[in-house]
Amino acid sequence: MPCLSVWTLVLKVISVIAQISAMAAPVRAHPYIMAHRGCCADGAGGHAPENTIAAFEYAHSVGAAMFETDLRFTSDGGIVIMHDGTLDRTTNCSGAVSNWTLHDIVSKCDAGSWLGPEFAGEKVPTVYDMTAFLKSTGMSVVLDLKVRGLMAHIVSAAETTGGVDAAQLVASINFRDDAADVVAHLPRSTIMFNPNVEGVLPSNVTGAKGSTYFGDLREMGIGVLFPNYGMNPPATPT
């Protein structure tokens, strides 16, 4: 059996989400498209600076049904949209996101100039900017929870914004102990899990009879597992 590429898995994930959405929506005549960080595959070379409202607007303009984005806490418990743990790569600011206050990140950091002068002044979005965008467009979002404990705050922001259905929110976790938090606050969500952050990679799993790895994940409510790049499939149980 050939190795599955990560993009093959992403297509499978989108198919699962589409099947779930179809339970409450008319059948679509075209595939669901998910925009990575709103605009791009690997951060650079996109049509808008990643993880900004400009990126999400671009995704909406080309007909994407959903976008993927990354969330982190600030030093004062606010939530911003940011992939990296530091501000250096995608803003004109420097240092760990967790060392900056929400107000300072939003007021001082330019999240667009790194890609081009036409995006100068693009702000780092907050979780409320994101939920307002979901309300105005009806798009869905895959929430890559970069740190622990975000889910309750994201759901609270959606409720405060109003007009955002829980079905628009899909959780992607990097720590298994976040699964219970998602189940408690977003019970309808398909939970995706990236084991690479914890160092528990699918390539470590033999697939032998008696292995409880995948069963344990299912018990936690995790329905989708992201493989490590270049992983070999587990051995066939004997």
C-alpha positions in Angstrom: 0.0 0.0 0.0 1.6 3.4 -1.0 2.2 6.1 1.6 -0.5 8.6 1.9 0.5 12.2 1.3 -0.8 14.8 3.8 -2.8 16.4 1.0 -4.6 13.1 0.3 -5.6 13.1 3.9 -6.7 16.7 3.7 -9.0 15.7 0.8 -10.4 12.9 2.9 -11.0 15.3 5.8 -12.9 17.7 3.5 -15.0 14.8 2.3 -15.9 13.9 5.9 -16.8 17.5 6.7 -18.9 17.7 3.5 -20.8 14.6 4.4 -21.5 16.0 7.9 -22.6 19.3 6.5 -24.8 17.6 3.9 -27.0 16.3 6.7 -28.4 19.8 7.3 -27.8 21.4 3.9 -28.7 20.9 0.2 -26.5 18.7 -1.9 -23.7 20.8 -3.5 -22.9 20.4 -7.2 -19.2 21.1 -6.6 -16.5 20.0 -4.1 -15.9 21.8 -0.8 -12.7 23.8 -0.9 -10.8 24.7 2.2 -8.3 27.6 2.1 -5.1 26.9 4.1 -4.5 30.0 6.4 -7.0 31.7 4.1 -4.9 32.0 1.1 -1.9 29.7 0.7 -0.3 26.3 1.1 2.9 27.2 2.8 2.6 30.7 4.1 4.4 32.6 1.3 3.5 33.1 -2.3 -0.2 33.4 -1.5 -2.7 36.0 -2.8 -2.9 37.7 0.6 -0.9 37.7 3.8 -1.7 34.5 5.7 -4.1 34.4 8.6 -5.5 37.9 8.0 -8.9 39.2 7.2 -7.6 39.9 3.7 -6.7 36.3 3.3 -10.2 35.1 4.5 -11.8 37.6 2.1 -9.7 36.2 -0.7 -10.8 32.7 0.1 -14.5 33.8 0.1 -14.1 35.6 -3.2 -12.9 32.5 -5.0 -15.7 30.3 -3.7 -14.0 28.4 -0.8 -16.6 27.0 1.6 -14.2 27.1 4.5 -10.8 28.2 5.6 -8.2 26.9 8.1 -6.6 29.2 10.6 -4.4 29.2 13.7 -5.1 30.6 17.2 -3.0 31.5 20.2 -3.3 33.3 23.5 -1.7 36.7 24.2 -0.1 37.6 27.5 -3.4 38.9 28.9 -5.6 36.1 27.8 -6.7 37.5 24.5 -6.8 35.4 21.3 -5.1 36.3 18.0 -4.9 34.6 14.7 -1.3 33.6 14.3 0.4 30.4 13.1 3.9 30.8 14.6 4.7 31.1 18.2 6.5 34.4 17.5 5.5 37.5 15.5 8.7 37.8 13.5 7.9 36.0 10.3 4.6 37.5 9.4 4.6 40.9 11.1 7.0 43.8 11.7 7.0 43.0 15.4 9.3 40.6 17.3 9.1 38.1 20.1 6.7 35.5 21.4 3.0 36.1 20.9 2.5 35.1 24.5 4.7 38.0 25.6 2.5 40.6 24.0 -0.8 42.0 25.1 -3.8 41.8 22.7 -4.0 45.6 22.4 -0.3 45.9 21.5 -0.4 43.2 18.9 -3.4 44.7 17.2 -2.3 48.3 17.4 1.5 48.0 16.7 2.0 45.0 14.4 1.7 45.2 10.6 0.7 41.7 9.4 0.7 42.6 5.6 3.8 44.4 4.6 6.0 41.3 4.6 4.0 40.0 1.5 3.7 43.3 -0.4 3.2 47.1 0.0 -0.4 46.7 -1.1 -1.1 44.9 2.2 0.7 47.5 4.4 -1.3 48.1 7.6 -3.1 44.8 7.6 -3.8 44.0 11.2 -3.4 40.7 13.1 -7.0 39.6 13.6 -8.5 38.7 16.9 -10.9 35.8 17.6 -13.7 38.4 17.4 -12.6 39.6 14.0 -12.8 35.9 12.9 -16.2 35.2 14.3 -17.6 38.5 12.8 -16.2 37.3 9.4 -17.9 33.9 9.8 -21.2 35.7 10.7 -21.0 37.9 7.6 -20.1 35.2 5.1 -21.5 32.0 6.5 -18.1 30.3 5.8 -16.9 27.4 8.0 -13.5 27.3 9.7 -11.0 24.7 10.7 -9.6 26.0 14.0 -6.0 24.9 14.5 -5.6 25.2 18.3 -1.9 26.0 18.7 -2.0 26.1 22.5 -4.1 24.4 25.1 -7.4 25.7 26.5 -8.6 27.8 23.6 -11.9 26.2 22.8 -14.1 27.6 25.5 -13.0 31.1 24.7 -13.6 30.6 21.0 -17.1 29.4 21.5 -17.7 32.3 23.9 -16.6 34.7 21.2 -18.9 33.1 18.7 -21.8 33.4 21.1 -21.0 37.0 21.9 -20.8 37.8 18.1 -24.1 36.0 17.5 -25.2 34.5 14.2 -22.4 31.9 14.1 -23.7 28.3 14.1 -21.6 25.7 16.0 -21.6 23.7 12.7 -19.3 26.3 11.2 -16.6 25.5 13.7 -14.3 22.4 13.2 -11.6 21.8 15.8 -8.1 20.7 15.0 -6.0 19.9 18.1 -2.3 19.4 18.8 -2.6 18.1 22.3 -4.8 15.1 23.2 -5.9 16.6 26.5 -7.7 19.3 24.4 -10.1 16.7 23.1 -12.2 16.8 26.3 -12.4 20.6 26.1 -13.7 20.5 22.5 -16.2 17.8 23.4 -17.5 19.9 26.3 -17.8 23.1 24.4 -18.3 22.1 20.8 -19.9 18.6 21.0 -21.0 18.6 17.3 -17.5 19.2 16.0 -15.4 16.6 14.1 -12.1 16.6 16.0 -8.9 16.5 14.0 -5.6 15.6 15.8 -2.0 16.4 14.8 0.2 14.1 16.9 3.5 15.6 15.7 3.6 18.3 18.4 3.4 15.7 21.2 5.9 13.5 19.4 3.4 10.6 19.3 3.6 9.9 15.6 1.5 7.4 13.7 4.8 5.9 12.5 5.4 4.7 16.0 2.3 2.6 15.9 2.8 -1.0 14.7 -0.9 -1.8 14.1 -0.5 -5.1 15.9 -3.4 -6.8 17.5 -4.1 -5.5 20.9 -2.8 -2.0 20.1 -5.1 0.6 21.7 -3.7 3.8 20.1 -6.5 4.4 17.6 -9.2 3.1 19.9 -8.0 5.5 22.6 -8.2 8.4 20.2 -11.8 7.4 19.2 -12.8 7.2 22.8 -11.6 10.8 23.2 -13.8 11.9 20.4 -11.0 12.3 17.8 -12.2 11.4 14.3 -9.4 12.4 12.1 -5.6 11.8 12.5 -3.0 13.8 10.6 0.0 11.6 9.6 3.6 12.7 9.8 5.2 13.7 6.5 6.7 10.7 4.8 5.3 8.2 7.2 5.0 4.6 6.3 1.6 3.0 6.9 1.2 0.8 10.0 2.0 -2.9 9.4 -1.0 -5.1 8.7 -2.1 -6.9 11.9 -1.4 -10.6 11.9 
